[in-house]
Amino acid sequence: MNNMKSILAAALALMACGTATAQNNDNAYTFIQVQGGVQAPLGEGSLGKKISPMVGLNLGRWLSPQIGLRVGVDGWQQKQLYGENNYEKFKRYDGSLDLMFNLSTIFRPSEDDPGVNIYLLGGLGMVYTDGMDFIPHKRAQVSPSLRGGIGAEMRLTNPLSVFAELRFNNYSEPLNANTSQGNIWDAQLALGLHIWDAQLALGLQYSIGRTERYTRPVAQPKPLTLYQQMQKTVDERMKLWTKRMKGEDKIDYKARLADDNVETQRLQYVKDVSTEMAGGRIDNTLTSVKYNQNSQTLGLDFTDMPSITLAGVPTTSLPAFANKDNVKFQNTVYEIKPDDTYEVLYTEVLDANGQKYFYRNTQNANTVGAGFLPVADVQQRLMVQQLQQQSAAQTNAVAMADVHEVITEGNTDITVDGKALPGSRDYRVSYTYAVKDGFSAKEDFAPGQYHVAASSAPSSLLAVVRRQMNGKFAPLAKAGATVDIRYTGMADAMPINSAIDYDGSAGRLNNVPVTIGGRQKNITVSQEQGITNNEQLSLVRAASVTKTLQDNVEALKKMKVNNSYDLRLSNSKGGEHRRVTVDFLFHDAL
């Protein structure tokens, strides 16, 4: 028994050391366990015939929520196969020192005790066996042991709990041990004379100083959401509303409870209760005021509610919305949505001047998104636009004064006449040219020629037109505005004896209306038949100028252009009678 006493003394000393270490740990506590159960050696023989009772007593301490130590004594009887078919009963007692590890702490989110703990145990001990009178000269035997197992503890009250354990022990085979040898353990290990047994125990545990409070879990009702609270109140009001009122006859009562009436009344209660629960939410959650200049729509953003929009707010009203703190709301009606958000169904918006705007929710069709800018940014943009318009108006007034100038390009003099038409905002610009003496045959259109690029004088004319329409006269060419352009095409008296090829470079000329000597006429020129008379030739020359301007003056591409042709046929011959002129009339340009 000296070995057993040594084990217990060492265990108590180790526990005392652990207790001192865990003094500052609020989760450390001491426990006492009593247990009872069954045990049986494993191996040869029938397991059912080897089952025998056991009892035990343990003293331990949890040093932390994870680690614990305990010492204990258990045993009573043991049955074991002796011989071929004899199951003998004798006394057996174990002394043990166990290290315990709480598996539940791995899966718990905190160190709070949930009331059930699963733990592993392992340790050393000494096994004492006696009462084997069926073996001659057999004396009591003590041998060291190894043990391991798993257990579960469930708390009933704060100090009291129940536990169950399944343990396995390895120790010297008591029936075959040779007690004459000095070291039983070494001798039997050498001979392979050691066995495993299993123990299944149930017991009660009493804890001392266990600070965790254990309350048996009680299902708590889930708090109602805002939407559920609103619906609950609406249901209560509907329950009262659907009752027959005092003095109400059956016919009126039945009519009042028609499906349409019930639905209408419920919707009204939804608005009433939601508005009551919202309080003055809209006054405290306005974050910004924005404006869409294109649609003249004001947008108001809130921290926790959908935005609302006010249509038909002119830019002149923006100063009254510049400071969001000056925006006020009246008679606001809300609805609580299933996701617990509030939505404004109706409100009256007052700007800083007291001007009232009405908002009615139509499924929030207008959302505050692309195109909306803060009011301050829109005001800044409007100011810049106003300054630009004032500057442009001043520039136009100076640049669009009457113009008369002659520009010389090589041997060609181009005359430019610009004049504002009295009593209107229209402006006319005319371009003509003349070729210096002796150069007409070289600079003007050659007989039968209609390509502008092949004739120097018309090319010079169009170069000046292009520069000025993209330059000094550019303010007249406003996008979307209207301009009337009259082209004059000329041909001399030289007859056309055979058709001149038409390559289509001036465009498709089919039934084009023209004016010849004050007469209206339609002329067609086709690539198949070519140019057969001077009327066609003068039209093709004018149309070539039209095509060149359309391709080279960008401003004209953005305007509404009305082209017309005035054809002039001379009775004389010569290059001075084979020319073109251009006349522009800009409407509402000033």
C-alpha positions as CSV (number, residue, x, y, z in Angstrom):
1,M,0.0,0.0,0.0
2,N,3.0,2.3,0.2
3,N,2.9,2.9,-3.6
4,M,-0.8,3.8,-3.4
5,K,-0.1,6.3,-0.7
6,S,2.7,7.8,-2.7
7,I,0.5,8.3,-5.7
8,L,-2.2,10.0,-3.7
9,A,0.2,12.2,-1.9
10,A,1.8,13.3,-5.2
11,A,-1.7,14.0,-6.7
12,L,-2.8,16.1,-3.7
13,A,0.5,18.1,-3.9
14,L,0.0,18.6,-7.7
15,M,-3.6,19.8,-7.1
16,A,-2.5,22.2,-4.4
17,C,0.0,23.7,-6.8
18,G,-2.6,24.0,-9.5
19,T,-5.0,25.6,-7.0
20,A,-2.4,28.2,-6.1
21,T,-1.8,28.9,-9.8
22,A,-5.6,29.2,-10.5
23,Q,-6.3,31.5,-7.6
24,N,-6.8,34.5,-9.9
25,N,-8.9,32.5,-12.4
26,D,-12.6,33.2,-11.8
27,N,-13.5,30.0,-13.6
28,A,-11.5,27.6,-11.3
29,Y,-13.4,25.5,-8.9
30,T,-13.2,22.3,-6.8
31,F,-15.5,19.3,-7.1
32,I,-16.3,16.0,-5.3
33,Q,-17.6,13.0,-7.3
34,V,-19.3,9.8,-6.1
35,Q,-19.9,7.1,-8.7
36,G,-21.2,3.6,-9.3
37,G,-21.1,1.4,-12.3
38,V,-19.7,-1.8,-13.8
39,Q,-16.4,-3.0,-15.0
40,A,-15.1,-6.0,-16.9
41,P,-11.6,-7.1,-18.2
42,L,-11.3,-7.4,-21.9
43,G,-9.8,-10.3,-23.8
44,E,-10.4,-14.1,-23.2
45,G,-13.8,-15.3,-22.1
46,S,-17.4,-14.1,-22.2
47,L,-17.7,-10.4,-21.6
48,G,-21.1,-10.8,-20.0
49,K,-19.8,-13.3,-17.5
50,K,-17.0,-11.0,-16.5
51,I,-19.1,-7.9,-15.6
52,S,-18.9,-6.9,-11.9
53,P,-20.0,-3.9,-9.9
54,M,-17.7,-1.0,-8.9
55,V,-18.1,2.2,-6.8
56,G,-15.8,5.2,-6.6
57,L,-14.9,8.6,-5.0
58,N,-13.0,11.5,-6.7
59,L,-11.7,14.8,-5.6
60,G,-10.7,17.3,-8.3
61,R,-10.3,20.9,-9.4
62,W,-10.8,22.6,-12.7
63,L,-7.9,25.0,-13.0
64,S,-9.4,26.7,-16.0
65,P,-12.3,26.2,-18.4
66,Q,-10.1,23.8,-20.4
67,I,-7.8,21.9,-17.9
68,G,-8.6,20.0,-14.7
69,L,-7.0,17.5,-12.3
70,R,-8.5,14.9,-10.0
71,V,-7.5,12.0,-7.7
72,G,-9.8,9.1,-7.0
73,V,-10.3,5.6,-5.7
74,D,-12.7,3.1,-7.2
75,G,-13.3,-0.6,-7.3
76,W,-15.1,-3.5,-5.5
77,Q,-15.2,-6.7,-7.3
78,Q,-13.7,-8.2,-10.4
79,K,-14.5,-11.4,-12.3
80,Q,-12.0,-13.1,-14.6
81,L,-11.6,-16.3,-16.5
82,Y,-9.3,-18.7,-14.6
83,G,-8.7,-22.0,-16.2
84,E,-10.7,-23.2,-19.2
85,N,-14.2,-22.2,-18.1
86,N,-14.1,-20.9,-14.5
87,Y,-15.0,-17.3,-13.8
88,E,-13.5,-16.4,-10.4
89,K,-14.4,-13.3,-8.3
90,F,-11.9,-11.3,-6.2
91,K,-11.4,-7.9,-4.8
92,R,-9.9,-5.0,-6.8
93,Y,-9.3,-1.3,-6.0
94,D,-7.8,1.5,-8.2
95,G,-6.1,4.6,-7.0
96,S,-5.7,7.2,-9.9
97,L,-4.5,10.7,-10.8
98,D,-6.3,12.0,-13.9
99,L,-5.6,15.0,-16.2
100,M,-8.9,16.3,-17.7
101,F,-9.4,18.3,-20.9
102,N,-12.8,20.0,-21.6
103,L,-13.6,19.5,-25.3
104,S,-16.7,21.7,-25.1
105,T,-14.5,24.8,-24.8
106,I,-13.3,24.2,-28.4
107,F,-16.8,24.7,-29.8
108,R,-18.2,27.3,-27.4
109,P,-17.9,31.0,-28.5
110,S,-17.0,32.0,-24.9
111,E,-16.1,30.5,-21.5
112,D,-19.6,30.7,-20.3
113,D,-20.8,27.3,-19.0
114,P,-23.7,26.1,-21.1
115,G,-24.6,23.3,-18.6
116,V,-23.2,20.4,-20.6
117,N,-19.5,19.6,-20.9
118,I,-17.7,16.8,-22.8
119,Y,-14.2,16.0,-21.6
120,L,-11.3,13.6,-22.1
121,L,-9.3,12.1,-19.3
122,G,-6.0,10.3,-19.0
123,G,-3.7,9.4,-16.1
124,L,-1.7,7.0,-14.0
125,G,-2.7,4.8,-11.0
126,M,-2.1,1.8,-8.9
127,V,-4.3,-1.4,-8.9
128,Y,-4.6,-3.4,-5.7
129,T,-6.1,-7.0,-6.0
130,D,-6.8,-9.4,-3.1
131,G,-9.1,-12.3,-2.1
132,M,-7.9,-14.8,-4.7
133,D,-8.2,-17.8,-2.3
134,F,-8.9,-20.1,-5.3
135,I,-5.2,-19.8,-6.1
136,P,-3.0,-21.6,-3.6
137,H,-0.4,-19.4,-1.9
138,K,-1.7,-16.3,-3.8
139,R,-1.0,-13.1,-2.0
140,A,-2.4,-9.5,-2.5
141,Q,-0.9,-7.7,-5.4
142,V,-0.2,-4.0,-6.3
143,S,0.7,-2.9,-9.8
144,P,0.9,0.4,-11.7
145,S,-1.7,1.2,-14.3
146,L,-2.4,3.5,-17.3
147,R,-5.9,4.8,-18.0
148,G,-7.8,6.9,-20.4
149,G,-11.4,7.7,-21.2
150,I,-14.2,10.2,-22.1
151,G,-16.9,11.7,-19.9
152,A,-19.9,14.0,-20.0
153,E,-21.2,16.3,-17.3
154,M,-24.7,17.9,-17.2
155,R,-25.5,20.5,-14.6
156,L,-28.8,20.2,-12.6
157,T,-28.3,23.2,-10.4
158,N,-25.4,25.6,-9.9
159,P,-23.4,23.2,-7.6
160,L,-24.9,19.9,-8.4
161,S,-24.5,17.9,-11.7
162,V,-24.6,14.4,-13.0
163,F,-21.8,12.7,-15.0
164,A,-21.1,9.6,-17.0
165,E,-17.7,8.2,-17.9
166,L,-16.3,5.4,-20.1
167,R,-12.7,4.5,-19.0
168,F,-10.1,1.9,-20.0
169,N,-7.3,0.7,-17.8
170,N,-4.1,-1.2,-18.5
171,Y,-2.4,-3.1,-15.7
172,S,-0.6,-6.4,-14.7
173,E,-2.6,-9.6,-15.1
174,P,-3.5,-10.4,-11.5
175,L,-4.2,-14.1,-11.8
176,N,-1.0,-15.0,-13.6
177,A,1.4,-12.8,-11.8
178,N,4.4,-14.4,-10.3
179,T,4.7,-12.8,-6.9
180,S,8.0,-14.4,-6.2
181,Q,9.6,-11.9,-8.7
182,G,10.9,-8.7,-7.4
183,N,9.3,-6.4,-10.0
184,I,5.9,-7.7,-11.0
185,W,5.3,-5.0,-13.6
186,D,8.6,-5.4,-15.4
187,A,8.3,-9.2,-15.3
188,Q,4.7,-9.4,-16.6
189,L,5.4,-6.8,-19.4
190,A,8.3,-8.9,-20.5
191,L,5.9,-11.9,-20.6
192,G,3.1,-10.0,-22.1
193,L,1.0,-10.6,-18.9
194,H,-0.9,-7.3,-18.8
195,I,-4.6,-6.7,-19.6
196,W,-7.1,-4.0,-20.5
197,D,-10.4,-3.5,-18.8
198,A,-13.3,-1.2,-19.3
199,Q,-15.3,0.7,-16.8
200,L,-18.7,2.4,-17.3
201,A,-19.7,4.7,-14.4
202,L,-22.5,7.1,-13.6
203,G,-22.3,9.6,-10.7
204,L,-23.1,12.8,-8.9
205,Q,-20.8,15.8,-8.7
206,Y,-20.9,18.6,-6.1
207,S,-18.9,21.7,-7.1
208,I,-17.4,24.2,-4.6
209,G,-16.8,27.8,-5.8
210,R,-18.2,27.3,-9.2
211,T,-18.9,31.0,-10.2
212,E,-20.6,30.5,-13.5
213,R,-24.3,30.9,-13.2
214,Y,-26.3,28.3,-15.0
215,T,-29.9,28.9,-16.0
216,R,-31.8,26.3,-17.7
217,P,-32.4,27.6,-21.3
218,V,-35.8,29.2,-21.6
219,A,-37.0,30.1,-25.1
220,Q,-37.3,33.9,-25.2
221,P,-39.9,35.4,-27.6
222,K,-38.2,37.1,-30.6
223,P,-38.7,40.9,-30.4
224,L,-41.2,42.1,-33.0
225,T,-39.8,44.1,-35.9
226,L,-41.2,47.5,-36.6
227,Y,-43.3,46.1,-39.4
228,Q,-44.6,43.4,-37.1
229,Q,-45.4,46.0,-34.4
230,M,-47.3,48.1,-37.0
231,Q,-49.2,45.1,-38.3
232,K,-50.1,44.0,-34.8
233,T,-51.5,47.4,-34.0
234,V,-53.4,47.5,-37.3
235,D,-54.9,44.1,-36.5
236,E,-56.1,45.3,-33.1
237,R,-57.7,48.4,-34.6
238,M,-59.3,46.3,-37.4
239,K,-60.7,43.9,-34.8
240,L,-62.5,46.8,-33.1
241,W,-63.6,48.3,-36.4
242,T,-65.1,45.1,-37.7
243,K,-67.4,44.8,-34.6
244,R,-70.9,45.9,-35.0
245,M,-71.4,49.4,-33.6
246,K,-74.1,50.3,-31.2
247,G,-77.2,51.3,-33.1
248,E,-75.9,50.0,-36.5
249,D,-78.4,47.8,-38.2
250,K,-77.5,44.5,-40.0
251,I,-77.8,45.9,-43.5
252,D,-75.4,48.9,-42.8
253,Y,-73.1,46.6,-40.9
254,K,-72.9,44.1,-43.7
255,A,-72.3,46.9,-46.3
256,R,-69.6,48.4,-44.1
257,L,-67.8,45.0,-44.1
258,A,-67.7,44.7,-47.8
259,D,-64.3,43.5,-49.1
260,D,-63.4,46.9,-50.7
261,N,-64.3,48.8,-47.5
262,V,-62.2,46.4,-45.3
263,E,-59.2,46.7,-47.6
264,T,-59.5,50.5,-47.7
265,Q,-59.8,50.8,-44.0
266,R,-56.8,48.6,-43.4
267,L,-54.7,50.6,-45.7
268,Q,-55.7,53.8,-43.9
269,Y,-54.8,52.2,-40.5
270,V,-51.4,51.2,-42.0
271,K,-50.8,54.8,-42.9
272,D,-52.0,56.1,-39.5
273,V,-50.0,53.6,-37.4
274,S,-46.8,54.0,-39.5
275,T,-47.1,57.8,-39.3
276,E,-47.6,57.6,-35.5
277,M,-44.5,55.4,-35.1
278,A,-42.4,57.6,-37.5
279,G,-42.8,60.8,-35.4
280,G,-40.8,63.6,-37.0
281,R,-38.4,61.3,-38.8
282,I,-38.4,63.3,-42.1
283,D,-37.3,66.5,-40.4
284,N,-34.3,64.8,-38.8
285,T,-33.0,62.7,-41.7
286,L,-32.8,65.1,-44.7
287,T,-29.2,64.8,-46.0
288,S,-29.1,66.7,-49.3
289,V,-31.2,68.6,-51.8
290,K,-30.4,68.0,-55.5
291,Y,-31.7,69.3,-58.8
292,N,-32.1,67.9,-62.4
293,Q,-31.8,70.9,-64.7
294,N,-33.1,69.1,-67.7
295,S,-36.4,67.9,-66.1
296,Q,-36.6,70.8,-63.6
297,T,-37.0,68.2,-60.8
298,L,-35.9,68.7,-57.2
299,G,-34.6,65.6,-55.4
300,L,-34.4,65.2,-51.6
301,D,-32.2,62.5,-50.1
302,F,-32.7,61.0,-46.6
303,T,-30.4,58.8,-44.4
304,D,-32.8,55.9,-43.9
305,M,-35.7,56.5,-46.3
306,P,-36.1,56.4,-50.1
307,S,-35.5,59.8,-51.9
308,I,-38.5,61.9,-53.0
309,T,-38.7,64.1,-56.0
310,L,-40.7,67.3,-56.8
311,A,-41.4,68.0,-60.4
312,G,-41.9,71.4,-62.0
313,V,-39.5,73.4,-59.7
314,P,-38.1,76.3,-61.8
315,T,-34.4,77.2,-61.6
316,T,-35.5,80.6,-60.2
317,S,-36.7,78.8,-57.0
318,L,-33.3,77.1,-56.3
319,P,-32.0,79.9,-54.0
320,A,-34.8,79.0,-51.5
321,F,-33.5,75.4,-51.4
322,A,-29.8,76.2,-51.1
323,N,-29.7,75.6,-47.4
324,K,-31.3,72.2,-46.5
325,D,-31.8,73.3,-42.9
326,N,-34.4,75.9,-44.2
327,V,-36.5,73.2,-45.9
328,K,-39.5,72.2,-43.8
329,F,-42.2,69.5,-44.1
330,Q,-45.8,69.4,-43.1
331,N,-48.6,66.8,-42.9
332,T,-46.2,63.9,-43.8
333,V,-47.7,60.4,-44.2
334,Y,-45.5,57.3,-43.9
335,E,-45.7,53.6,-44.5
336,I,-43.5,51.0,-42.8
337,K,-42.2,48.4,-45.3
338,P,-41.6,44.7,-44.5
339,D,-37.8,45.4,-44.3
340,D,-38.5,47.8,-41.4
341,T,-37.8,50.9,-43.5
342,Y,-40.0,54.0,-43.6
343,E,-41.3,55.4,-46.9
344,V,-42.9,58.8,-47.5
345,L,-46.4,58.5,-49.1
346,Y,-47.3,62.2,-48.9
347,T,-45.7,65.4,-47.7
348,E,-45.9,69.1,-48.2
349,V,-42.5,70.7,-48.7
350,L,-41.9,74.4,-47.8
351,D,-38.8,76.2,-49.1
352,A,-37.1,79.1,-47.3
353,N,-39.6,81.6,-48.7
354,G,-42.6,79.6,-47.5
355,Q,-43.5,78.3,-51.1
356,K,-45.3,75.0,-50.7
357,Y,-44.7,72.0,-53.0
358,F,-46.8,68.8,-52.8
359,Y,-45.3,65.3,-53.0
360,R,-47.4,62.2,-53.6
361,N,-45.8,58.8,-53.9
362,T,-46.5,57.2,-57.2
363,Q,-44.3,54.1,-56.7
364,N,-41.3,56.5,-56.5
365,A,-41.2,56.7,-60.3
366,N,-38.6,59.5,-60.3
367,T,-35.5,58.5,-58.4
368,V,-32.6,60.8,-57.5
369,G,-29.9,59.4,-59.6
370,A,-28.1,60.3,-62.8
371,G,-28.6,63.9,-63.8
372,F,-29.2,65.2,-60.3
373,L,-26.6,67.6,-58.9
374,P,-26.4,69.4,-55.5
375,V,-28.4,72.7,-55.7
376,A,-25.2,74.7,-55.0
377,D,-23.5,73.1,-58.0
378,V,-26.5,73.8,-60.3
379,Q,-26.6,77.4,-59.2
380,Q,-22.9,77.8,-60.0
381,R,-23.4,76.2,-63.4
382,L,-26.4,78.6,-64.1
383,M,-24.3,81.5,-63.2
384,V,-21.5,80.4,-65.5
385,Q,-24.0,79.9,-68.3
386,Q,-25.5,83.3,-67.8
387,L,-22.1,84.9,-67.9
388,Q,-21.2,83.0,-71.1
389,Q,-24.5,84.0,-72.7
390,Q,-23.9,87.7,-71.8
391,S,-20.3,87.5,-73.2
392,A,-21.5,85.8,-76.3
393,A,-24.2,88.4,-76.9
394,Q,-21.7,91.2,-76.5
395,T,-19.3,89.4,-78.9
396,N,-22.0,88.9,-81.5
397,A,-23.1,92.5,-81.3
398,V,-19.6,93.6,-82.2
399,A,-18.7,90.9,-84.7
400,M,-22.0,91.0,-86.6
401,A,-21.9,94.6,-87.5
402,D,-22.2,95.4,-91.2
403,V,-19.2,93.9,-93.2
404,H,-17.8,94.9,-96.6
405,E,-14.4,93.6,-97.6
406,V,-12.5,92.5,-100.6
407,I,-10.1,89.6,-100.1
408,T,-7.5,88.9,-102.8
409,E,-6.5,85.3,-103.4
410,G,-4.0,85.1,-106.2
411,N,-5.6,86.6,-109.3
412,T,-9.1,86.5,-107.8
413,D,-10.8,89.2,-105.7
414,I,-13.5,87.9,-103.4
415,T,-16.1,90.4,-102.2
416,V,-17.8,89.7,-98.8
417,D,-20.9,91.7,-97.9
418,G,-22.5,91.1,-94.4
419,K,-25.5,93.0,-93.2
420,A,-28.2,92.7,-90.4
421,L,-31.7,93.0,-91.9
422,P,-33.6,95.9,-90.4
423,G,-36.5,95.0,-88.1
424,S,-35.3,91.4,-87.5
425,R,-32.6,89.2,-86.0
426,D,-31.6,87.9,-89.4
427,Y,-28.2,88.4,-90.9
428,R,-27.2,88.1,-94.6
429,V,-23.7,87.3,-96.0
430,S,-23.0,87.3,-99.8
431,Y,-19.9,86.1,-101.6
432,T,-19.0,87.1,-105.2
433,Y,-15.7,87.2,-107.0
434,A,-13.9,88.7,-110.0
435,V,-10.8,87.7,-111.9
436,K,-8.1,90.1,-112.9
437,D,-7.9,91.1,-116.6
438,G,-6.1,88.6,-118.7
439,F,-6.6,85.6,-116.3
440,S,-10.2,84.7,-116.8
441,A,-9.5,81.9,-119.3
442,K,-7.1,80.4,-116.8
443,E,-8.9,81.0,-113.4
444,D,-12.6,80.7,-114.3
445,F,-14.5,77.5,-115.2
446,A,-13.2,76.2,-118.5
447,P,-15.9,75.5,-121.2
448,G,-17.9,72.4,-120.2
449,Q,-16.1,72.2,-116.8
450,Y,-18.0,72.0,-113.5
451,H,-15.5,70.6,-110.9
452,V,-14.7,73.3,-108.3
453,A,-11.2,71.8,-107.6
454,A,-10.2,72.1,-111.3
455,S,-10.9,75.9,-111.4
456,S,-8.8,78.4,-109.3
457,A,-11.3,81.2,-108.9
458,P,-14.2,79.1,-107.5
459,S,-11.8,77.3,-105.3
460,S,-10.5,80.6,-103.9
461,L,-14.1,81.7,-103.3
462,L,-14.9,78.6,-101.3
463,A,-11.7,78.8,-99.3
464,V,-12.7,82.2,-98.0
465,V,-16.3,81.0,-97.3
466,R,-15.0,78.1,-95.4
467,R,-12.6,80.2,-93.3
468,Q,-15.1,82.8,-92.4
469,M,-18.0,80.3,-91.6
470,N,-15.6,78.5,-89.2
471,G,-14.2,81.8,-88.0
472,K,-15.7,85.3,-87.8
473,F,-19.2,84.2,-88.9
474,A,-19.3,81.1,-86.7
475,P,-21.5,82.7,-84.0
476,L,-24.2,83.0,-86.6
477,A,-24.2,79.3,-87.3
478,K,-26.0,78.1,-84.2
479,A,-26.8,74.4,-83.8
480,G,-30.5,73.8,-84.7
481,A,-31.0,77.3,-86.2
482,T,-32.2,77.9,-89.8
483,V,-30.1,79.2,-92.7
484,D,-31.2,79.8,-96.3
485,I,-28.4,79.4,-98.8
486,R,-28.9,80.6,-102.4
487,Y,-26.4,79.4,-105.0
488,T,-26.0,81.1,-108.3
489,G,-24.6,79.1,-111.2
490,M,-23.7,80.7,-114.6
491,A,-23.1,79.4,-118.1
492,D,-22.0,81.4,-121.2
493,A,-23.5,81.1,-124.7
494,M,-21.1,78.4,-125.9
495,P,-23.3,75.6,-127.3
496,I,-23.0,72.0,-126.1
497,N,-22.8,69.9,-129.3
498,S,-22.4,66.6,-127.6
499,A,-23.3,65.4,-124.1
500,I,-20.8,66.2,-121.3
501,D,-20.1,63.2,-119.0
502,Y,-21.5,63.7,-115.5
503,D,-19.7,61.7,-112.8
504,G,-22.2,62.3,-110.0
505,S,-19.7,64.2,-107.9
506,A,-22.2,67.0,-107.2
507,G,-24.8,64.5,-105.9
508,R,-28.1,63.1,-107.3
509,L,-29.8,65.9,-109.2
510,N,-33.3,64.6,-109.9
511,N,-36.1,67.1,-110.6
512,V,-34.3,69.9,-108.8
513,P,-36.3,73.2,-108.5
514,V,-34.4,76.2,-109.9
515,T,-35.1,79.8,-110.9
516,I,-34.1,81.0,-114.4
517,G,-34.8,84.6,-115.3
518,G,-37.5,84.7,-112.7
519,R,-39.1,81.5,-113.9
520,Q,-39.5,78.4,-111.8
521,K,-38.4,75.2,-113.3
522,N,-37.3,71.7,-112.3
523,I,-34.1,70.2,-113.9
524,T,-32.7,66.7,-113.9
525,V,-29.2,65.7,-114.6
526,S,-28.3,61.9,-114.7
527,Q,-25.1,60.1,-115.2
528,E,-26.7,58.0,-117.9
529,Q,-27.6,60.9,-120.2
530,G,-24.9,63.4,-119.0
531,I,-25.1,67.2,-119.5
532,T,-26.8,68.2,-122.7
533,N,-27.5,72.0,-122.3
534,N,-26.3,75.1,-120.5
535,E,-29.1,75.0,-117.9
536,Q,-27.9,71.7,-116.7
537,L,-24.3,72.8,-116.8
538,S,-25.0,75.9,-114.6
539,L,-27.0,73.7,-112.1
540,V,-24.1,71.2,-111.9
541,R,-21.6,74.1,-111.2
542,A,-23.8,75.4,-108.4
543,A,-24.5,72.0,-107.0
544,S,-20.7,71.3,-106.9
545,V,-20.3,74.4,-104.7
546,T,-23.1,73.1,-102.4
547,K,-21.4,69.7,-102.0
548,T,-18.1,71.3,-101.2
549,L,-19.5,73.5,-98.5
550,Q,-21.5,70.6,-96.9
551,D,-18.4,68.6,-96.7
552,N,-16.1,71.3,-95.3
553,V,-18.1,73.6,-93.1
554,E,-18.9,71.7,-89.8
555,A,-21.3,74.3,-88.5
556,L,-23.7,73.8,-91.4
557,K,-24.0,70.1,-90.5
558,K,-25.7,71.1,-87.3
559,M,-28.1,73.6,-88.8
560,K,-31.4,73.4,-90.7
561,V,-30.3,74.3,-94.2
562,N,-32.6,75.3,-97.0
563,N,-30.8,75.3,-100.4
564,S,-32.0,77.1,-103.5
565,Y,-30.6,77.6,-107.0
566,D,-30.6,80.7,-109.2
567,L,-29.3,79.9,-112.8
568,R,-28.1,82.6,-115.1
569,L,-27.5,82.0,-118.9
570,S,-25.5,84.6,-120.8
571,N,-25.8,85.5,-124.5
572,S,-22.1,86.2,-124.5
573,K,-19.1,83.9,-124.4
574,G,-16.1,83.9,-122.1
575,G,-14.9,82.8,-118.7
576,E,-16.4,85.9,-116.9
577,H,-19.8,84.4,-117.7
578,R,-19.0,81.0,-116.2
579,R,-18.9,81.7,-112.5
580,V,-20.8,81.0,-109.2
581,T,-21.9,83.1,-106.1
582,V,-23.1,82.1,-102.6
583,D,-25.6,84.0,-100.4
584,F,-26.3,83.1,-96.8
585,L,-29.4,84.2,-94.8
586,F,-29.1,83.3,-91.1
587,H,-32.4,83.5,-89.2
588,D,-32.7,84.6,-85.6
589,A,-28.9,84.8,-85.5
590,L,-28.5,88.1,-83.5
